[in-house]
Amino acid sequence: MSKKQTVPRVGFVSLGCPKATVDSEHILTRLRAEGYLISGN
């Protein structure tokens, strides 16, 4: 019997200064490259 594959999802909230926002974008880019879907909520 095969298990249904689910795509991992992650939600992300960035608070703070512009540097934190840049770091957040780097993290999100990496997560997308690893196959994660980014959830808006």
C-alpha positions as CSV (number, residue, x, y, z in Angstrom):
1,M,0.0,0.0,0.0
2,S,1.5,3.4,-0.9
3,K,1.2,6.4,1.3
4,K,-0.1,9.6,-0.1
5,Q,2.8,12.1,-0.4
6,T,2.1,15.5,1.1
7,V,4.0,18.6,0.2
8,P,5.4,20.3,3.3
9,R,4.1,23.8,4.0
10,V,5.4,26.5,6.2
11,G,4.1,29.9,7.3
12,F,6.5,32.7,8.0
13,V,6.1,36.0,9.8
14,S,8.9,38.5,9.6
15,L,9.0,41.3,12.2
16,G,11.6,44.0,12.6
17,C,14.1,45.9,10.6
18,P,14.8,45.7,6.9
19,K,17.8,43.4,7.6
20,A,15.4,40.9,9.2
21,T,13.2,41.1,6.1
22,V,16.1,40.4,3.8
23,D,17.1,37.4,6.0
24,S,13.6,36.2,5.9
25,E,13.5,36.3,2.1
26,H,16.7,34.3,2.0
27,I,15.2,31.6,4.2
28,L,12.0,31.5,2.1
29,T,14.0,31.1,-1.1
30,R,15.8,28.2,0.4
31,L,12.7,26.6,1.7
32,R,11.0,26.9,-1.8
33,A,14.1,25.3,-3.3
34,E,13.8,22.4,-0.9
35,G,10.2,21.8,-2.0
36,Y,8.2,23.6,0.6
37,L,5.1,25.6,-0.2
38,I,4.8,28.9,1.6
39,S,1.5,29.4,3.3
40,G,0.0,32.9,3.5
41,N,-1.6,32.2,6.8
